[in-house]
Amino acid sequence: MTEGSVIGIIGIALCVLLCGIGSALGLYKTGSAAAGVLGENPKKFGKVLVLVLLPATQGIYGFIIGIIASGNIAALEYVEQGWALFGAVMPMAISGLITGIFQGKSAVNCIYAVGKQDSLGGKLIIYPAMIEFYAILGLIISIMVVPAVVA
């Protein structure tokens, strides 16, 4: 195993880990809010479920980048290539961490609003979904840059 591959592996591990942390923190917040709303009215389960699950996508995106990037580990011969792979996965790592947390915070307020008024369920999904857009940008950038590392 070369030094470049070790650096690349560390970057991949950080990407998956940070995206997972962002999702876990976001899900903790949304799950807690949903439990409170459902404790008062269990019939709202379907209305809050999508809002609860939105922060989970960042963990999935980080896992996808981890799989894509790990296919390049064997080709990393030089330290510079390892750092290049490390840098290539960082857009997803950083955006996944930050958007997972903030998407959870946004969704919590939407869950509380659904608790007060059922009819808002479909309308409120747009607010945390706008935060999702930036996680998707991080995903796309990392997908575009990772293959260029060993080219």
C-alpha positions as CSV (number, residue, x, y, z in Angstrom):
1,M,0.0,0.0,0.0
2,T,1.4,3.4,-1.0
3,E,1.3,6.6,1.0
4,G,-1.0,8.0,-1.7
5,S,-3.5,5.2,-1.1
6,V,-3.4,5.7,2.6
7,I,-4.2,9.4,2.2
8,G,-7.0,8.6,-0.2
9,I,-8.4,6.0,2.2
10,I,-8.4,8.6,5.0
11,G,-10.3,11.1,2.8
12,I,-12.9,8.4,1.8
13,A,-13.3,7.5,5.5
14,L,-13.8,11.1,6.5
15,C,-16.3,11.6,3.7
16,V,-18.4,8.7,4.8
17,L,-18.0,9.6,8.5
18,L,-18.9,13.3,8.2
19,C,-21.9,12.6,5.9
20,G,-23.1,10.0,8.4
21,I,-22.6,12.4,11.3
22,G,-24.6,15.1,9.5
23,S,-27.4,12.6,8.8
24,A,-27.4,11.2,12.3
25,L,-27.7,14.6,13.9
26,G,-30.4,15.7,11.5
27,L,-32.4,12.5,12.0
28,Y,-32.0,12.8,15.8
29,K,-33.7,16.2,15.6
30,T,-36.4,15.2,13.2
31,G,-37.2,12.0,15.0
32,S,-37.5,13.7,18.3
33,A,-39.8,16.4,16.9
34,A,-41.9,13.7,15.1
35,A,-42.2,11.7,18.4
36,G,-43.7,14.8,20.1
37,V,-46.2,15.5,17.3
38,L,-47.2,11.9,17.0
39,G,-47.6,11.6,20.7
40,E,-50.4,14.1,20.4
41,N,-51.9,12.8,17.1
42,P,-50.7,9.5,15.7
43,K,-52.7,10.0,12.5
44,K,-50.1,12.5,11.3
45,F,-47.5,9.8,10.8
46,G,-47.7,9.9,7.0
47,K,-47.5,13.7,6.9
48,V,-44.3,13.9,9.0
49,L,-42.5,10.7,7.7
50,V,-40.9,12.4,4.7
51,L,-39.8,15.4,6.7
52,V,-38.2,13.0,9.3
53,L,-36.3,11.1,6.6
54,L,-34.9,14.0,4.6
55,P,-31.6,14.3,6.5
56,A,-30.9,10.6,5.8
57,T,-29.9,11.3,2.2
58,Q,-26.6,12.9,3.1
59,G,-25.4,9.7,4.7
60,I,-26.4,7.9,1.5
61,Y,-24.6,10.4,-0.7
62,G,-21.4,10.0,1.4
63,F,-21.6,6.3,1.1
64,I,-22.0,6.5,-2.7
65,I,-18.9,8.7,-3.0
66,G,-17.1,6.3,-0.7
67,I,-17.9,3.4,-3.1
68,I,-17.0,5.4,-6.2
69,A,-13.8,6.8,-4.8
70,S,-12.7,3.4,-3.4
71,G,-12.5,2.1,-6.9
72,N,-9.5,4.4,-7.4
73,I,-7.4,3.4,-4.4
74,A,-5.4,0.7,-6.2
75,A,-4.4,3.3,-8.9
76,L,-2.9,5.8,-6.4
77,E,0.8,5.5,-6.8
78,Y,2.0,8.9,-5.6
79,V,1.3,11.1,-2.5
80,E,0.0,13.8,-4.8
81,Q,-2.7,11.5,-6.2
82,G,-3.7,10.6,-2.6
83,W,-4.1,14.2,-1.7
84,A,-6.0,14.8,-5.0
85,L,-8.5,12.0,-4.1
86,F,-8.7,13.4,-0.5
87,G,-9.6,16.8,-2.0
88,A,-12.1,15.3,-4.5
89,V,-14.2,13.7,-1.8
90,M,-14.2,16.8,0.5
91,P,-17.0,18.7,-1.3
92,M,-19.4,15.8,-0.4
93,A,-17.9,15.4,3.1
94,I,-18.3,19.1,4.0
95,S,-21.7,19.7,2.3
96,G,-23.0,16.4,3.7
97,L,-22.1,17.3,7.3
98,I,-23.5,20.8,7.2
99,T,-26.6,20.2,5.1
100,G,-27.6,17.1,7.1
101,I,-27.5,19.2,10.3
102,F,-29.3,22.2,8.9
103,Q,-31.8,20.2,6.9
104,G,-32.8,18.5,10.2
105,K,-33.2,21.8,11.9
106,S,-35.4,23.1,9.1
107,A,-37.5,19.9,9.0
108,V,-38.1,20.1,12.7
109,N,-39.9,23.4,12.4
110,C,-41.9,22.0,9.5
111,I,-42.9,19.0,11.5
112,Y,-44.1,21.2,14.3
113,A,-46.1,23.2,11.8
114,V,-47.7,20.0,10.5
115,G,-48.6,19.2,14.1
116,K,-50.6,22.4,14.2
117,Q,-52.1,22.3,10.8
118,D,-52.3,19.1,8.6
119,S,-52.8,20.8,5.3
120,L,-49.3,22.3,5.4
121,G,-47.6,18.9,5.0
122,G,-47.0,18.9,1.3
123,K,-46.2,22.6,1.1
124,L,-43.6,22.6,3.9
125,I,-41.4,19.9,2.3
126,I,-39.9,22.6,0.0
127,Y,-38.0,24.4,2.8
128,P,-35.8,21.5,3.9
129,A,-35.6,20.3,0.3
130,M,-33.9,23.6,-0.7
131,I,-31.1,22.7,1.7
132,E,-30.9,19.3,0.0
133,F,-29.9,21.0,-3.2
134,Y,-26.6,22.0,-1.7
135,A,-25.9,18.4,-0.7
136,I,-26.6,17.3,-4.2
137,L,-24.2,19.9,-5.5
138,G,-21.5,18.5,-3.3
139,L,-22.3,15.0,-4.6
140,I,-22.1,16.1,-8.2
141,I,-18.8,17.9,-7.8
142,S,-17.3,14.9,-6.0
143,I,-18.6,12.5,-8.7
144,M,-17.1,14.7,-11.4
145,V,-13.7,15.2,-9.8
146,V,-13.0,11.7,-8.3
147,P,-12.4,10.0,-11.7
148,A,-10.0,12.8,-12.8
149,V,-7.7,11.9,-9.9
150,V,-6.0,8.9,-11.6
151,A,-6.4,10.1,-15.2
